[in-house]
Amino acid sequence: MGEFFNGHPISKLPKTLQDAVRICRNLGFKFIWIDALCIVQDDENDWKEQSALMADIYRYSSLNLCAADSAGCGSGVVEMAAPHVMEIASATTQSTDTGFRESVVLVGGPISTGVAVIDVGRCGLLSRGWVFQEGLCSPRGLYVSRRHGLWWDCGTMIDMIDSHVSILTGDTGHAFKPRTERRSFSSLTNLPRHHSMSVQDFSFTWYDWMRVYTLRYLTRKTDRLPAVAGMASYVASLSGMKYKAGLWEEDILRGLMWRRYSAGHAHAERVPGGAPTWSWASITGPVYYNKFFTMRVDHRGKIDHRAELDLDIMDTAVEEERADSFGNVRRGEIKASGVLKHAATMLLRGKWKPKWEFDVQPAEPEADVLERCQVLRLATAYRDKEGTCPVVYFLIIRETGRRENEYQRVGQGYIVLAYDQHPNRRRFSYRGKPKLNQRLSEKDIWGEPKKVAITLV
């Protein structure tokens, strides 16, 4: 630490950091922030403190320089850019409307044609979880890649700099979609002061970010929450919503409806630490949310009449390891009142056809696990605005044995009550004749429902 305060020769820095300093100097920047240097890497407390500030650090920057293919600090940036770049210079534009000056990076290179596909899975740095927040929050970014050349992202557009090509995404699992993600962040940060966004706007945007973020790789499983702490802190300051271990209290019911994305990915594992099982942060791997477009949330945070809520949330409490850090938590619980049904009876022996899965695949037979589980009804939603094709969403929960009526989440699922009205009803027919004409009432499934008080941990 001491030698850095007294001045540290650039030549002694790793190659990637040397190149970053030179590029910034050529562009006329006097300051550069590098997490490997500006955060004490072996100081856990400093890391936790700085991680919550990441959103502001990158949001107030001028340019995020990203060595996309870099596997470490020793690989360099210039070598990656060499086949593509001819000159790096800076220019300044003056907006007569606003009076703001904006620095613009101009990069020239050989002209090529065709279509570029950016596969995050093959861009070492971009596949890292921590980098998602950095790229999303930065006002503009210059990405350097041996495979893809250079591309520029300024929140309003993204373009390959060394060619006149279109940018498409890679495969579904590792698609790079900075245009959509960055614009959604810009839509939050550039709101006029008099404008107020609804809970729905904030939470839907957050859910979409988490879908993309959880596809990324984290060296430490326990970084699942800290790696988005800066984003969470900023969204909380904009919206006034209360952050609860990756979910939002004002939209907690919909927040519980995350699903594990299993296609093409290894089985999820339980993350060590205190993340509650009802949070997506409690497991490894990608998660996603169904698009509940008919379950709208108004400005008061209430879901409208087209969805029937079956779980009454009484209280949500989360204890963070470091207060107001938006990072890791010691514990979290939701006190609620809801309808329960024996899981094995409902999921294995009923005449209906539920779709369900465990969050983490159990070591023992699924049927044995379900014998010790309950199904907790969350809501009945509708797949269209006319209120037809009702779908019941539920969690699979299991008693902890520590306290009476204390449960952990172990899975989730849904039941379509009227397949003949399903938007994809052709899947349930053969030569024009229905294979399954399922039309069920709530009573068929739940009998005479009675709500009981439970605690989810």
Summary of the structure (lengths in Angstrom):
residues: 457
radius of gyration: 24.8
end to end distance: 41.7
largest distance: 80.8
contacts: 1380
relative contact order: 0.09
helix: 29%
strand: 29%
